Amino acid sequence: MKIFDAHCDVLSKLLENPGLDFARGHEGLDVTLERMLASGIRVQNFAVYLPERWSGDFKHVLESVDLFHERILALPQMRFIRTKTDLRLALNEDRIGAMLSLEGVDSLHGNLALLRILYRLGIRTVGITWNRANWAADGVLEARNGGFTAAGMDLIRECNRLGMIMDVSHLSEKGFWELIEASRRPVIASHSNAKSISNRLRNLTDAQIVSLIQTGGVIGITFVPPFVSTEEPVSMDRILLHIDHICALGGKRHIGFGSDFDGIREWIVGLEHAGQYDRLVNLLLKHYREEDVKLFVFGNWFRFYMEHLPEESALDQGAAASSLGS
Ligand SMILES: [Zn+2]
């Protein structure tokens, strides 16, 4: 079964340890080409995440984009997805689609020209914060629970204008509600779970989940063990509780997965790397109708990105501006 995963941190590991080998090795990586092929991952969103000591340095963002090209897109099995056409072709050509996202806008320092440059480089999704505050908004670990700054509101407007998809994973709750209010486009949570099932700060409240559903977003259930369950060890069937809960809130067509592989140091038992994703699919097939499993593991993300990625022609205009204009 085709799998679409909305978040992994391979690029961050490659940035810190260039010796790691995505194409052949497994040493030190959860997501590798061989494992994606083995489990049926057909689209993977690769996050540009900078370790905290580098988080303000745009140069490392560009280096991450370079690594994406040199180490991942250079493989003939991969195809870069920047447009609806790319996504369609990746599937028709039997290649793995690779998308780019930015996790936390710290390195932009409020300079929206840098945001536009990243859009032109093919980044299509932007997480506003990591756990801490930055120039745009507060992350979820800031006790003051601040929302967006004035510069952050400008970021929302520019993302909306460009068609850059905004990602609320790691964003403070106040920031979440301000974004829902201000954004003219649906937003996503690429790697977040339900707080009602695992009461962790990083997870989403029922009200947040309902709001993402009502505004047409998608929630990527993540495999970070403490976000799945507060009881250890965490088994794969705990993931079903999050699916059931989000479905009960009306979210059957808004559930996806965002593993956070290569961004985690502990794993769900039996779901320890990307090559084991098919085990999750088999478990889901025991509990849900096949057509629903297809939505969860692929269809919902696919539908969202087919709707919100730009047309090829929009890029030819030079500027990234979408039909929304300024
Ligand atoms: Zn993250």
Boltz pocket constraint, residues with backbone or C-beta under 6 A from the ligand:
constraints:
  - pocket:
      binder: B
      contacts: [[A, 103], [A, 169], [A, 170], [A, 191], [A, 260], [A, 263]]
      max_distance: 6.0
